[in-house]
Amino acid sequence: MNVSRLIVASLVVAVLLAVPVAPVAAQDGGEEAAESAEGGIEGQIEGFVEGLGPAGAVAVLLVGAVVLTFCVEKLISYLTRAALGLRVSLFTLAILFTGIEFDDTVLALVLSAGDLEGAALGTALGTGLAIVGVTLALAAIVRPFPVDLPTDYIVLFALGPLLLIPFVLMGTLTTVHGLLLLGFFLLTFGYIIVRERQRDTPVFRNTELGESLRADGGVAAPGSLSEIPEDRLVGGRSASGWPWMALAVLALAGIVFASMLLEAGSEVAMEGFGLEQTVFGATVLTAILTFEDVMLTIEPVRRGVPEIGVGNVIGSVLFSVTGNVGVIMLLSDLEISRSVLTFHLPSVILVTTLAAYFLYSGELKRWHGFLLGGLYAVYWVVAILVFGGVPIGG
């Protein structure tokens, strides 16, 4: 692994904590949400980081960035080999491993149990918006890449946020609505998995990995798949994919742990430096919370396996606006605020629809990334000036 990239990733997080900006009103229930979400492993990590002070928190941020980068690169290698060994679609594995945000689900349950359903919904919508406006935008800007997705996948991607419209118009979301959204999420993911198993050629078949999967039944590795020490441990790249699946689970656990370090370190550092109630503090927190998805999108694209990056984007957006929102409704009803109907949800729909069109065009270009990122920046400005805050997504 390139050590210089680890250093750069770490320094980016550290530099982001250096400059204060003017104050802004926090999202309603934000402080209470943070307090209610504490507990378990995350609470223990945050308590440990608080004992280190602001300087120690910055060090934790650097460690978290290094661990996250390392684990993301390992996950890419493991999933690629698992797809080859099991003769399954790498796109399917990417959606299952990176699209389902387990930490967001836990957070949604904690917030709902603490009568903070509004904060949970805001986080879900904020995550869906940030996945497109930050992660996909940055991937396109850093390295434009071709896209090979079936039209029905793109339609499902664009349909996810639209599905929320009839529920939001009702004014109140109930357990029944939550079950319907969860059902749509399960059907969507199930459809993609079955569809991939039935396809003669894998998604992104125009990549070297895709061509290898099509040509040899999913066993031989393409030349661009560089050797890693674990190859000798597993016994060759042509071995069964199950050992690679087990290693992928370990890498995913490392990513989750690194994300906890980043979140705890950022909160303690911003509080220590007096940034928790500033525009800068909010943007830094969102940047850190989305760092995991940024790495899971950009690194696969850079390494020639965009299946993982795009699978992460599509899976994460669909999960955030259907499965995650559905989880929120399982514990209690939710009164929908007017701002969700008039601004936040339309923003998610606009950016997602635009991203779906770019994916449909067959190539994600650099100007696509600048446009998506620009729209996300406009959303932040309007949300802060007009609505007094933004949902924190990541």
VEXDOLO-731446 format. One record per residue (C-alpha): residue number from 1; z, y, x; residue in one letter. Coordinates in nm, 3 decimals, m for minus. Each point is the difference from the previous one (the first is absolute). Layout:
<nodes>
+-----+---------+---------+---------+-----+
!   n !       Z !       Y !       X ! res !
+-----+---------+---------+---------+-----+
! NUM !       Z !       Y !       X !   a !
...
+-----+---------+---------+---------+-----+
</nodes>
This chain:
<nodes>
+-----+---------+---------+---------+-----+
!   n !       Z !       Y !       X ! res !
+-----+---------+---------+---------+-----+
!   1 !   0.000 !   0.000 !   0.000 !   m !
!   2 !  m0.085 !   0.349 !   0.121 !   n !
!   3 !   0.330 !   0.159 !   0.105 !   v !
!   4 !  m0.148 !   0.349 !  m0.017 !   s !
!   5 !  m0.057 !  m0.038 !  m0.375 !   r !
!   6 !   0.364 !  m0.093 !  m0.046 !   l !
!   7 !   0.107 !   0.309 !   0.191 !   i !
!   8 !  m0.233 !   0.223 !  m0.202 !   v !
!   9 !   0.119 !  m0.146 !  m0.331 !   a !
!  10 !   0.360 !   0.055 !   0.103 !   s !
!  11 !  m0.056 !   0.356 !   0.119 !   l !
!  12 !  m0.176 !   0.092 !  m0.326 !   v !
!  13 !   0.313 !  m0.090 !  m0.195 !   v !
!  14 !   0.221 !   0.190 !   0.243 !   a !
!  15 !  m0.215 !   0.315 !   0.004 !   v !
!  16 !  m0.010 !   0.008 !  m0.381 !   l !
!  17 !   0.375 !   0.064 !   0.002 !   l !
!  18 !  m0.014 !   0.308 !   0.219 !   a !
!  19 !  m0.079 !   0.302 !  m0.221 !   v !
!  20 !   0.184 !   0.123 !  m0.312 !   p !
!  21 !  m0.172 !   0.169 !  m0.297 !   v !
!  22 !   0.108 !   0.191 !  m0.311 !   a !
!  23 !   0.208 !  m0.173 !  m0.268 !   p !
!  24 !  m0.137 !  m0.151 !  m0.320 !   v !
!  25 !   0.162 !  m0.158 !  m0.304 !   a !
!  26 !   0.036 !  m0.377 !   0.027 !   a !
!  27 !  m0.134 !  m0.241 !  m0.258 !   q !
!  28 !   0.232 !  m0.046 !  m0.297 !   d !
!  29 !   0.246 !  m0.275 !   0.071 !   g !
!  30 !  m0.114 !  m0.030 !   0.363 !   g !
!  31 !   0.343 !   0.019 !   0.158 !   e !
!  32 !   0.152 !  m0.228 !  m0.259 !   e !
!  33 !  m0.288 !  m0.243 !   0.048 !   a !
!  34 !   0.059 !  m0.016 !   0.371 !   a !
!  35 !   0.370 !  m0.063 !  m0.049 !   e !
!  36 !  m0.060 !  m0.270 !  m0.259 !   s !
!  37 !  m0.260 !  m0.173 !   0.217 !   a !
!  38 !   0.246 !  m0.040 !   0.286 !   e !
!  39 !   0.155 !  m0.340 !   0.044 !   g !
!  40 !  m0.077 !  m0.339 !   0.141 !   g !
!  41 !  m0.180 !  m0.016 !   0.332 !   i !
!  42 !  m0.146 !   0.349 !  m0.039 !   e !
!  43 !   0.343 !   0.147 !  m0.065 !   g !
!  44 !   0.143 !  m0.173 !   0.306 !   q !
!  45 !  m0.286 !   0.123 !   0.217 !   i !
!  46 !   0.040 !   0.357 !  m0.125 !   e !
!  47 !   0.375 !  m0.015 !   0.059 !   g !
!  48 !  m0.061 !  m0.118 !   0.356 !   f !
!  49 !  m0.255 !   0.275 !   0.064 !   v !
!  50 !   0.231 !   0.268 !  m0.144 !   e !
!  51 !   0.257 !  m0.100 !   0.260 !   g !
!  52 !  m0.253 !   0.071 !   0.275 !   l !
!  53 !  m0.051 !   0.363 !  m0.103 !   g !
!  54 !  m0.332 !   0.197 !  m0.010 !   p !
!  55 !  m0.099 !  m0.082 !   0.358 !   a !
!  56 !   0.066 !  m0.369 !  m0.058 !   g !
!  57 !  m0.199 !   0.018 !  m0.324 !   a !
!  58 !  m0.303 !   0.131 !   0.190 !   v !
!  59 !   0.038 !  m0.293 !   0.242 !   a !
!  60 !   0.010 !  m0.237 !  m0.299 !   v !
!  61 !  m0.321 !   0.162 !  m0.126 !   l !
!  62 !  m0.169 !  m0.070 !   0.332 !   l !
!  63 !   0.121 !  m0.361 !   0.001 !   v !
!  64 !  m0.115 !  m0.044 !  m0.360 !   g !
!  65 !  m0.346 !   0.135 !   0.084 !   a !
!  66 !  m0.033 !  m0.238 !   0.295 !   v !
!  67 !   0.121 !  m0.303 !  m0.198 !   v !
!  68 !  m0.226 !   0.088 !  m0.294 !   l !
!  69 !  m0.308 !   0.037 !   0.220 !   t !
!  70 !   0.073 !  m0.329 !   0.177 !   f !
!  71 !   0.057 !  m0.191 !  m0.325 !   c !
!  72 !  m0.309 !   0.146 !  m0.168 !   v !
!  73 !  m0.220 !  m0.113 !   0.288 !   e !
!  74 !   0.160 !  m0.344 !  m0.013 !   k !
!  75 !  m0.050 !  m0.021 !  m0.377 !   l !
!  76 !  m0.370 !   0.079 !   0.041 !   i !
!  77 !  m0.040 !  m0.276 !   0.259 !   s !
!  78 !   0.199 !  m0.254 !  m0.202 !   y !
!  79 !  m0.177 !   0.067 !  m0.333 !   l !
!  80 !  m0.341 !  m0.020 !   0.165 !   t !
!  81 !   0.081 !  m0.340 !   0.153 !   r !
!  82 !   0.159 !  m0.121 !  m0.326 !   a !
!  83 !  m0.320 !   0.086 !  m0.188 !   a !
!  84 !  m0.206 !  m0.191 !   0.255 !   l !
!  85 !   0.233 !  m0.301 !   0.002 !   g !
!  86 !   0.046 !  m0.026 !  m0.377 !   l !
!  87 !  m0.361 !   0.091 !  m0.076 !   r !
!  88 !   0.106 !   0.269 !  m0.244 !   v !
!  89 !  m0.098 !   0.362 !  m0.045 !   s !
!  90 !   0.172 !   0.239 !   0.237 !   l !
!  91 !  m0.028 !   0.263 !  m0.274 !   f !
!  92 !   0.213 !  m0.222 !  m0.226 !   t !
!  93 !   0.267 !  m0.044 !   0.268 !   l !
!  94 !  m0.001 !   0.375 !   0.067 !   a !
!  95 !   0.065 !   0.081 !  m0.366 !   i !
!  96 !   0.280 !  m0.255 !  m0.027 !   l !
!  97 !   0.171 !   0.096 !   0.326 !   f !
!  98 !  m0.053 !   0.378 !   0.011 !   t !
!  99 !  m0.088 !   0.104 !  m0.355 !   g !
! 100 !   0.322 !  m0.113 !  m0.170 !   i !
! 101 !   0.267 !   0.253 !   0.097 !   e !
! 102 !   0.319 !  m0.205 !  m0.020 !   f !
! 103 !   0.218 !   0.288 !   0.122 !   d !
! 104 !  m0.137 !   0.226 !  m0.274 !   d !
! 105 !   0.086 !  m0.264 !  m0.258 !   t !
! 106 !   0.360 !  m0.020 !   0.120 !   v !
! 107 !   0.023 !   0.381 !  m0.003 !   l !
! 108 !  m0.139 !   0.015 !  m0.353 !   a !
! 109 !   0.258 !  m0.251 !  m0.125 !   l !
! 110 !   0.285 !   0.186 !   0.170 !   v !
! 111 !  m0.110 !   0.336 !  m0.142 !   l !
! 112 !  m0.051 !  m0.140 !  m0.349 !   s !
! 113 !   0.342 !  m0.165 !   0.005 !   a !
! 114 !   0.147 !   0.339 !   0.094 !   g !
! 115 !  m0.164 !   0.182 !  m0.294 !   d !
! 116 !  m0.251 !   0.166 !   0.234 !   l !
! 117 !  m0.318 !  m0.137 !  m0.156 !   e !
! 118 !  m0.172 !   0.338 !   0.034 !   g !
! 119 !   0.052 !   0.000 !   0.374 !   a !
! 120 !  m0.127 !  m0.359 !   0.018 !   a !
! 121 !  m0.316 !   0.090 !  m0.195 !   l !
! 122 !  m0.055 !   0.304 !   0.223 !   g !
! 123 !   0.030 !  m0.218 !   0.308 !   t !
! 124 !  m0.249 !  m0.252 !  m0.140 !   a !
! 125 !  m0.258 !   0.269 !  m0.080 !   l !
! 126 !   0.066 !   0.175 !   0.330 !   g !
! 127 !  m0.060 !  m0.325 !   0.188 !   t !
! 128 !  m0.330 !  m0.065 !  m0.178 !   g !
! 129 !  m0.117 !   0.351 !   0.079 !   l !
! 130 !   0.111 !  m0.011 !   0.363 !   a !
! 131 !  m0.169 !  m0.335 !   0.064 !   i !
! 132 !  m0.336 !   0.160 !  m0.079 !   v !
! 133 !   0.060 !   0.360 !   0.104 !   g !
! 134 !   0.166 !  m0.088 !   0.331 !   v !
! 135 !  m0.069 !  m0.355 !   0.115 !   t !
! 136 !  m0.358 !  m0.049 !  m0.120 !   l !
! 137 !  m0.087 !   0.360 !   0.090 !   a !
! 138 !   0.132 !  m0.038 !   0.355 !   l !
! 139 !  m0.181 !  m0.331 !   0.046 !   a !
! 140 !  m0.329 !   0.162 !  m0.096 !   a !
! 141 !   0.062 !   0.300 !   0.225 !   i !
! 142 !   0.109 !  m0.203 !   0.303 !   v !
! 143 !  m0.274 !  m0.262 !  m0.028 !   r !
! 144 !  m0.259 !  m0.004 !  m0.281 !   p !
! 145 !  m0.090 !  m0.356 !  m0.099 !   f !
! 146 !  m0.230 !  m0.198 !  m0.231 !   p !
! 147 !   0.141 !  m0.142 !  m0.322 !   v !
! 148 !  m0.105 !  m0.328 !  m0.157 !   d !
! 149 !   0.186 !  m0.036 !  m0.330 !   l !
! 150 !  m0.117 !  m0.157 !  m0.328 !   p !
! 151 !  m0.044 !   0.256 !  m0.275 !   t !
! 152 !   0.258 !  m0.171 !  m0.220 !   d !
! 153 !   0.269 !   0.047 !   0.268 !   y !
! 154 !  m0.076 !   0.370 !   0.017 !   i !
! 155 !   0.009 !   0.028 !  m0.380 !   v !
! 156 !   0.344 !  m0.163 !  m0.008 !   l !
! 157 !   0.117 !   0.240 !   0.273 !   f !
! 158 !  m0.113 !   0.303 !  m0.203 !   a !
! 159 !   0.129 !  m0.144 !  m0.327 !   l !
! 160 !   0.362 !  m0.035 !   0.117 !   g !
! 161 !   0.109 !   0.366 !  m0.042 !   p !
! 162 !  m0.213 !   0.040 !  m0.316 !   l !
! 163 !   0.197 !  m0.282 !  m0.160 !   l !
! 164 !   0.309 !   0.222 !   0.002 !   l !
! 165 !  m0.156 !   0.263 !  m0.228 !   i !
! 166 !   0.068 !  m0.167 !  m0.340 !   p !
! 167 !   0.356 !  m0.083 !   0.107 !   f !
! 168 !   0.070 !   0.354 !   0.118 !   v !
! 169 !  m0.145 !   0.147 !  m0.321 !   l !
! 170 !   0.259 !  m0.197 !  m0.197 !   m !
! 171 !   0.270 !   0.213 !   0.160 !   g !
! 172 !   0.242 !  m0.285 !   0.068 !   t !
! 173 !  m0.048 !  m0.309 !   0.213 !   l !
! 174 !   0.188 !  m0.311 !  m0.110 !   t !
! 175 !   0.052 !  m0.355 !   0.121 !   t !
! 176 !  m0.304 !  m0.113 !  m0.198 !   v !
! 177 !  m0.217 !   0.252 !   0.185 !   h !
! 178 !   0.149 !  m0.117 !   0.327 !   g !
! 179 !  m0.088 !  m0.361 !  m0.076 !   l !
! 180 !  m0.356 !   0.101 !  m0.088 !   l !
! 181 !  m0.038 !   0.187 !   0.330 !   l !
! 182 !   0.145 !  m0.292 !   0.195 !   l !
! 183 !  m0.238 !  m0.232 !  m0.183 !   g !
! 184 !  m0.298 !   0.216 !   0.097 !   f !
! 185 !   0.117 !   0.002 !   0.361 !   f !
! 186 !   0.034 !  m0.380 !   0.011 !   l !
! 187 !  m0.335 !  m0.053 !  m0.173 !   l !
! 188 !  m0.173 !   0.242 !   0.238 !   t !
! 189 !   0.137 !  m0.160 !   0.314 !   f !
! 190 !  m0.060 !  m0.348 !  m0.141 !   g !
! 191 !  m0.358 !   0.090 !  m0.085 !   y !
! 192 !  m0.069 !   0.125 !   0.353 !   i !
! 193 !   0.153 !  m0.314 !   0.155 !   i !
! 194 !  m0.203 !  m0.236 !  m0.222 !   v !
! 195 !  m0.315 !   0.210 !   0.048 !   r !
! 196 !   0.033 !  m0.015 !   0.377 !   e !
! 197 !   0.041 !  m0.377 !  m0.004 !   r !
! 198 !  m0.320 !  m0.032 !  m0.201 !   q !
! 199 !  m0.212 !   0.231 !   0.216 !   r !
! 200 !  m0.251 !  m0.161 !   0.236 !   d !
! 201 !   0.048 !   0.287 !   0.244 !   t !
! 202 !   0.317 !   0.197 !   0.062 !   p !
! 203 !   0.060 !   0.366 !  m0.070 !   v !
! 204 !  m0.119 !   0.216 !   0.291 !   f !
! 205 !  m0.252 !  m0.272 !   0.098 !   r !
! 206 !  m0.188 !   0.258 !   0.209 !   n !
! 207 !   0.284 !   0.005 !   0.257 !   t !
! 208 !   0.007 !  m0.243 !   0.290 !   e !
! 209 !   0.297 !  m0.181 !  m0.150 !   l !
! 210 !  m0.173 !  m0.024 !  m0.336 !   g !
! 211 !  m0.311 !  m0.148 !   0.159 !   e !
! 212 !   0.212 !  m0.256 !   0.185 !   s !
! 213 !   0.177 !  m0.102 !  m0.320 !   l !
! 214 !  m0.332 !  m0.042 !  m0.177 !   r !
! 215 !  m0.173 !  m0.187 !   0.281 !   a !
! 216 !   0.254 !  m0.262 !   0.098 !   d !
! 217 !   0.220 !  m0.051 !  m0.303 !   g !
! 218 !   0.284 !   0.213 !   0.133 !   g !
! 219 !   0.102 !  m0.183 !   0.316 !   v !
! 220 !  m0.155 !   0.154 !   0.311 !   a !
! 221 !   0.132 !   0.339 !   0.105 !   a !
! 222 !  m0.239 !   0.289 !   0.069 !   p !
! 223 !  m0.032 !   0.130 !   0.353 !   g !
! 224 !   0.175 !   0.326 !  m0.085 !   s !
! 225 !   0.320 !  m0.192 !  m0.083 !   l !
! 226 !   0.180 !   0.044 !   0.330 !   s !
! 227 !   0.237 !  m0.271 !   0.119 !   e !
! 228 !   0.373 !   0.045 !  m0.054 !   i !
! 229 !   0.293 !  m0.198 !   0.149 !   p !
! 230 !   0.068 !  m0.165 !  m0.335 !   e !
! 231 !  m0.336 !  m0.180 !   0.020 !   d !
! 232 !   0.147 !  m0.236 !   0.257 !   r !
! 233 !   0.315 !  m0.044 !  m0.210 !   l !
! 234 !  m0.190 !  m0.094 !  m0.315 !   v !
! 235 !  m0.244 !  m0.218 !   0.191 !   g !
! 236 !  m0.332 !   0.176 !  m0.022 !   g !
! 237 !  m0.172 !   0.232 !  m0.245 !   r !
! 238 !  m0.151 !  m0.291 !  m0.191 !   s !
! 239 !   0.343 !  m0.136 !  m0.096 !   a !
! 240 !   0.125 !   0.003 !  m0.358 !   s !
! 241 !   0.062 !   0.345 !  m0.133 !   g !
! 242 !   0.351 !  m0.076 !  m0.126 !   w !
! 243 !   0.174 !   0.073 !   0.333 !   p !
! 244 !  m0.180 !   0.334 !   0.002 !   w !
! 245 !   0.117 !   0.064 !  m0.357 !   m !
! 246 !   0.359 !  m0.060 !   0.111 !   a !
! 247 !  m0.044 !   0.240 !   0.291 !   l !
! 248 !  m0.156 !   0.253 !  m0.236 !   a !
! 249 !   0.312 !  m0.015 !  m0.218 !   v !
! 250 !   0.212 !   0.073 !   0.309 !   l !
! 251 !  m0.225 !   0.292 !   0.092 !   a !
! 252 !   0.026 !   0.135 !  m0.356 !   l !
! 253 !   0.379 !  m0.024 !   0.020 !   a !
! 254 !  m0.017 !   0.200 !   0.323 !   g !
! 255 !  m0.211 !   0.265 !  m0.172 !   i !
! 256 !   0.253 !   0.030 !  m0.284 !   v !
! 257 !   0.287 !   0.028 !   0.250 !   f !
! 258 !  m0.186 !   0.263 !   0.202 !   a !
! 259 !  m0.066 !   0.196 !  m0.320 !   s !
! 260 !   0.372 !  m0.005 !  m0.075 !   m !
! 261 !   0.067 !   0.139 !   0.347 !   l !
! 262 !  m0.255 !   0.277 !  m0.054 !   l !
! 263 !   0.140 !   0.091 !  m0.342 !   e !
! 264 !   0.363 !   0.001 !   0.116 !   a !
! 265 !  m0.082 !   0.185 !   0.320 !   g !
! 266 !  m0.205 !   0.265 !  m0.180 !   s !
! 267 !   0.266 !   0.067 !  m0.264 !   e !
! 268 !   0.281 !   0.032 !   0.254 !   v !
! 269 !  m0.210 !   0.208 !   0.240 !   a !
! 270 !  m0.120 !   0.241 !  m0.270 !   m !
! 271 !   0.350 !   0.039 !  m0.139 !   e !
! 272 !   0.138 !   0.057 !   0.350 !   g !
! 273 !  m0.261 !   0.264 !   0.077 !   f !
! 274 !   0.035 !   0.164 !  m0.343 !   g !
! 275 !  m0.345 !  m0.099 !  m0.127 !   l !
! 276 !   0.085 !  m0.214 !  m0.301 !   e !
! 277 !  m0.071 !   0.274 !  m0.257 !   q !
! 278 !  m0.311 !   0.153 !   0.159 !   t !
! 279 !  m0.369 !  m0.041 !  m0.059 !   v !
! 280 !  m0.027 !  m0.123 !   0.356 !   f !
! 281 !   0.274 !  m0.252 !  m0.053 !   g !
! 282 !  m0.172 !  m0.137 !  m0.311 !   a !
! 283 !  m0.336 !  m0.029 !   0.174 !   t !
! 284 !   0.158 !  m0.169 !   0.301 !   v !
! 285 !   0.178 !  m0.250 !  m0.223 !   l !
! 286 !  m0.323 !  m0.083 !  m0.180 !   t !
! 287 !  m0.185 !  m0.032 !   0.333 !   a !
! 288 !   0.264 !  m0.240 !   0.132 !   i !
! 289 !   0.016 !  m0.202 !  m0.322 !   l !
! 290 !  m0.381 !  m0.038 !   0.005 !   t !
! 291 !  m0.013 !  m0.078 !   0.373 !   f !
! 292 !   0.017 !  m0.373 !  m0.075 !   e !
! 293 !  m0.306 !   0.016 !  m0.228 !   d !
! 294 !  m0.182 !   0.231 !   0.240 !   v !
! 295 !   0.040 !  m0.255 !   0.278 !   m !
! 296 !  m0.095 !  m0.288 !  m0.231 !   l !
! 297 !  m0.321 !   0.184 !  m0.090 !   t !
! 298 !  m0.113 !   0.168 !   0.321 !   i !
! 299 !   0.078 !  m0.279 !   0.248 !   e !
! 300 !  m0.202 !  m0.269 !  m0.183 !   p !
! 301 !  m0.295 !   0.239 !  m0.029 !   v !
! 302 !   0.023 !   0.085 !   0.369 !   r !
! 303 !   0.013 !  m0.368 !   0.094 !   r !
! 304 !  m0.303 !  m0.093 !  m0.208 !   g !
! 305 !   0.172 !  m0.168 !  m0.295 !   v !
! 306 !  m0.019 !   0.264 !  m0.277 !   p !
! 307 !   0.072 !  m0.276 !  m0.254 !   e !
! 308 !   0.370 !   0.041 !   0.075 !   i !
! 309 !  m0.003 !   0.380 !  m0.017 !   g !
! 310 !  m0.192 !   0.024 !  m0.327 !   v !
! 311 !   0.196 !  m0.291 !  m0.145 !   g !
! 312 !   0.319 !   0.191 !   0.077 !   n !
! 313 !  m0.129 !   0.314 !  m0.176 !   v !
! 314 !  m0.131 !  m0.173 !  m0.311 !   i !
! 315 !   0.298 !  m0.233 !  m0.030 !   g !
! 316 !   0.257 !   0.276 !   0.055 !   s !
! 317 !  m0.154 !   0.238 !  m0.256 !   v !
! 318 !  m0.036 !  m0.270 !  m0.265 !   l !
! 319 !   0.354 !  m0.119 !   0.059 !   f !
! 320 !   0.148 !   0.352 !  m0.003 !   s !
! 321 !  m0.154 !   0.110 !  m0.332 !   v !
! 322 !   0.032 !  m0.331 !  m0.185 !   t !
! 323 !   0.246 !  m0.252 !   0.144 !   g !
! 324 !   0.247 !   0.251 !   0.140 !   n !
! 325 !  m0.004 !   0.219 !  m0.313 !   v !
! 326 !   0.041 !  m0.315 !  m0.207 !   g !
! 327 !   0.309 !  m0.098 !   0.200 !   v !
! 328 !   0.157 !   0.339 !  m0.077 !   i !
! 329 !  m0.026 !  m0.069 !  m0.374 !   m !
! 330 !   0.173 !  m0.338 !   0.018 !   l !
! 331 !   0.349 !   0.150 !   0.017 !   l !
! 332 !  m0.027 !   0.306 !  m0.226 !   s !
! 333 !  m0.230 !   0.227 !  m0.197 !   d !
! 334 !  m0.149 !   0.314 !   0.152 !   l !
! 335 !  m0.082 !   0.332 !  m0.160 !   e !
! 336 !  m0.321 !   0.131 !   0.158 !   i !
! 337 !   0.022 !   0.361 !   0.116 !   s !
! 338 !  m0.281 !   0.240 !  m0.082 !   r !
! 339 !  m0.084 !   0.048 !   0.369 !   s !
! 340 !  m0.089 !  m0.370 !   0.033 !   v !
! 341 !  m0.253 !   0.029 !  m0.283 !   l !
! 342 !  m0.147 !   0.335 !   0.097 !   t !
! 343 !   0.002 !  m0.015 !   0.380 !   f !
! 344 !   0.138 !  m0.297 !   0.196 !   h !
! 345 !  m0.186 !  m0.282 !  m0.176 !   l !
! 346 !  m0.330 !   0.195 !  m0.023 !   p !
! 347 !   0.027 !   0.064 !   0.375 !   s !
! 348 !   0.040 !  m0.372 !   0.070 !   v !
! 349 !  m0.296 !  m0.078 !  m0.229 !   i !
! 350 !  m0.224 !   0.261 !   0.163 !   l !
! 351 !   0.067 !  m0.105 !   0.359 !   v !
! 352 !  m0.018 !  m0.373 !  m0.079 !   t !
! 353 !  m0.328 !   0.036 !  m0.193 !   t !
! 354 !  m0.152 !   0.202 !   0.284 !   l !
! 355 !   0.114 !  m0.260 !   0.253 !   a !
! 356 !  m0.150 !  m0.276 !  m0.217 !   a !
! 357 !  m0.334 !   0.182 !   0.000 !   y !
! 358 !   0.008 !   0.031 !   0.379 !   f !
! 359 !   0.077 !  m0.371 !   0.034 !   l !
! 360 !  m0.285 !  m0.078 !  m0.242 !   y !
! 361 !  m0.242 !   0.199 !   0.217 !   s !
! 362 !   0.029 !  m0.269 !   0.267 !   g !
! 363 !   0.135 !   0.214 !   0.282 !   e !
! 364 !   0.311 !   0.209 !   0.044 !   l !
! 365 !  m0.107 !   0.312 !   0.186 !   k !
! 366 !   0.200 !   0.258 !   0.189 !   r !
! 367 !  m0.065 !   0.274 !  m0.258 !   w !
! 368 !   0.134 !  m0.236 !  m0.268 !   h !
! 369 !   0.328 !  m0.009 !   0.188 !   g !
! 370 !   0.017 !   0.377 !   0.036 !   f !
! 371 !  m0.069 !   0.045 !  m0.372 !   l !
! 372 !   0.266 !  m0.252 !  m0.107 !   l !
! 373 !   0.251 !   0.147 !   0.244 !   g !
! 374 !  m0.083 !   0.353 !  m0.115 !   g !
! 375 !   0.055 !  m0.091 !  m0.364 !   l !
! 376 !   0.333 !  m0.155 !   0.091 !   y !
! 377 !   0.102 !   0.322 !   0.179 !   a !
! 378 !  m0.102 !   0.207 !  m0.306 !   v !
! 379 !   0.208 !  m0.230 !  m0.216 !   y !
! 380 !   0.306 !   0.069 !   0.218 !   w !
! 381 !  m0.050 !   0.376 !  m0.016 !   v !
! 382 !  m0.042 !   0.008 !  m0.379 !   v !
! 383 !   0.288 !  m0.244 !  m0.054 !   a !
! 384 !   0.238 !   0.211 !   0.206 !   i !
! 385 !  m0.108 !   0.343 !  m0.130 !   l !
! 386 !  m0.038 !  m0.093 !  m0.367 !   v !
! 387 !   0.222 !  m0.305 !  m0.058 !   f !
! 388 !   0.267 !   0.062 !   0.264 !   g !
! 389 !  m0.035 !  m0.331 !   0.182 !   g !
! 390 !  m0.204 !  m0.312 !   0.065 !   v !
! 391 !   0.063 !  m0.371 !  m0.039 !   p !
! 392 !   0.088 !  m0.147 !   0.339 !   i !
! 393 !  m0.239 !  m0.289 !   0.056 !   g !
! 394 !  m0.023 !  m0.258 !   0.276 !   g !
+-----+---------+---------+---------+-----+
</nodes>
